[in-house]
Amino acid sequence: MSELAQRFRRFAQRECDASPLYRRLAEGVADAPDLLAIAATGGVGPKPNLFLAAVHYLLLQDHEADCHADDRPPQRAESGNEKPIGISLSDFYPTVSHADPPPGDPYPFFHAFCLRHEKALRHLMTERLVQTNEVNRSAVLFAAYGWLAPRLEQRPLALIELGTSAGLLLFWDKYRYDYGDGSWHGALASPVAIRCLLRGAVRPPLSDAQVNVVSRTGIDLSPVDPRDADEAMWLQALVWGDQRERAERLRGALSVALQEPPKLVTGDALQELPAVLGAVPAGVVPLVFHSHTLNQLTPDARAEFHGLLSSQSRERDIWHISMEWLSGGEWPELEVSRYSQGTLRERHTLARYGAHGDWLEWTIPAAR
């Protein structure tokens, strides 16, 4: 359990700057052997994210599920008798209560809830996957396209996403963007507003040219159908419970996906990608991308993936956008690569960014 406890502590320290709720809960789980035993259920993957999402899912599924007195830690009244206080765990989750959280420590409520719902949590830990569609990462993709646009020369694109979940990032060209100066870019009439603060002295080369996307295909071991209410609820559960704006953005992106559902392919990306690339018509540029997906592959599988892109580029160029946290640095990095004539021709590290796409630091000058 010590290794799993460390994973929860790292999660709290490195990833929860914007979520006081999840930082406190992750710190509490790291010191609770009974909760670590529940969190250890199931296979490999980002356990802190999955465990916290499972709790969030139960709260969303039934707002009354945590209102049982046994879910509330006791509080001593002035008389010295113990009685349950008048709030429950869901009150600490603005995404569930739609209100500001009460003062006080949420962890005792969380601990009691998890023990009461242990069976349901173990089932979710076994059956569900972390398939976060972090819609705000579209800001990083949009900036990458701005760098790519002069090189693509307005040719039509086939968007292909690995680890797509419900495919919401496949619609990055359908959202509108504010990078902190009050001006909007992208699809200005979109119901989905993406805000991303720029750091550093270099501004990314944002493009307001219309993007010509002819197809959108996502590959996932277990894709999420945005039309399925229960699966959409699981996506909402993967949003952190004190981040209402993220939850609202997700709902907007789901509405966009319902208007034009992407093609979702079930299977291993290394096995399915050749057929997907082979179906792209002549004259259309394949643009393969992924965000926080390769970290779930072994080093050998990552090497196989890059070899596959090389071999598939013998007949035409393939562009590749990588948003990953693989270098061991403090922040994830945005890379853009071009594969051509059977080999990797160029690779550029363009930026660092916040894991949820809330900020972007461009690290190379804009192309002239």
HUJOLIN-V24806 format. One line per field, one symbol per residue. ss: DSSP state (H for helix, E for strand, C for the rest). A space follows every 50 residues. Layout:
# HUJOLIN-V24806
ss=???
This chain:
# HUJOLIN-V24806
ss=CHHHHHHHHHHHHHHCCCCHHHHHHHHHHHCCHHHHHHHCCCCCCCHHHH HHHHHHHHHHHCCCCCCCHHHCCEEECCCCCEEECCCCHHHHCHHHHCCC CCCCCCHHHHHHHHHHCHHHHHHHHHHCCCCCCCHHHHHHHHHHHHHHHH HHCCCCEEEEEECCCCCHHHHHHHCEEECCCCCEEECCCCCCEEECEEEC CCCCCCCCCCCCEEEEEEEECCCCCCCCHHHHHHHHHHCCCCCHHHHHHH HHHHHHHHHCCCEEEECCHHHHHHHHHHCCCCCCEEEEEEECCHHHCCHH HHHHHHHHHHHHCCCCCEEEEEEECCCCCCCEEEEEEEEECCEEEEEEEE EEECCCCCEEEECCCCCC
